[in-house]
Amino acid sequence: MFYNFFFRKENMIENDINRRGLLIGGGVGLAAAGLAATMVAKEAAAQSSPDSLLRKVLDRGKVRVGTGSTNAPWHFEDEKGKLVGMDIAMAHILAKGLFDDPDAFEFVQQDPAARIPNINTGKVDVVIQFMTINSGRAQLVAFSRPYYVESISFLTRPDGKRKSFEKMLAGGSDTKVSILQNVDAEENIHKQLPKAQVLMLDTQANVIQALDSGRVDAAAVDLSTTRWLKKRRPDRYDDSGYRWFSMLYGAAVRQGDPDWLKYIDTVFDTAIYGHDNEIYDKAFFDFFGEKITGRKAGFPPI
């Protein structure tokens, strides 16, 4: 999708590489090419606009990332007080692309309400904070390519009577589902389970606690939450296998800087679909319990 890299000098280096030499040398040739590209990253940045944030970030030596600290599995503190999560992994990926150092960033911890103001006032260079891409927000900030497709799912219990979607549907009016209270909550559940009883609760913790206590057969939560809880506690939580209402998560930057946005897109594409995918794949397994498969050589990414 985003493969026209704008660094002219880097393209010159790639054009000078003997393709037959790479094929004969195998991994050695590829490693040498990668090293050469890394060595000229800052020189290549000079080809971008002098007003671009890309050049300013490279000159500064670190990228300022706006994120949160209280929402697992996206951004939260581990037992040592270190920020971890899928959003944090994307920050590591961006820093590695910029400086060949996955730790060359500064976190600015912020409330979700501060995400757009902090971008537009320049307090942060980029926001990576499970930010849903939508048309309204896109009028205020520029979004990167998505790095995760979120959806709603049914969190169930492995010992539950109705742990699969098929059994919940067959249960009719005996099926009970908890969900976070909002205007469309009951309607949203009934589109999937027309006869189910819906228990609307005030916090996500209470939605899940209703499942823990056996008050409901399933809790309607984000798919990422279902994956995270199932990976941590497979004895307590299960995934019904049903998803609906897809949402895209992407990084957000200030509008009007195509070089900076294009660079982030390129780094994310390479991490998700290309060769530099170690951090992304490890994080996807650590936080969602799934191994990335299905990258097919010779075909463009979906």
Salt bridges, closest charged atoms under 4 A:
GLU43 OE1 - LYS9 NZ 3.46
ASP87 OD2 - HIS75 ND1 2.86
ASP103 OD1 - HIS92 ND1 3.43
GLU106 OE1 - LYS62 NZ 3.22
ASP125 OD2 - ARG60 NH1 2.61
ASP125 OD1 - ARG64 NH2 3.38
ASP159 OD1 - ARG157 NE 3.08
GLU187 OE2 - LYS191 NZ 3.88
ASP217 OD1 - ARG162 NH1 3.34
ASP235 OD2 - ARG233 NH2 2.94
ASP238 OD1 - LYS230 NZ 3.59
ASP239 OD2 - ARG243 NH2 2.79
ASP269 OD1 - ARG145 NE 2.77
ASP276 OD2 - LYS96 NZ 3.27
ASP281 OD1 - ARG295 NH2 2.74
ASP286 OD2 - LYS282 NZ 2.63
GLU290 OE2 - ARG227 NE 2.89
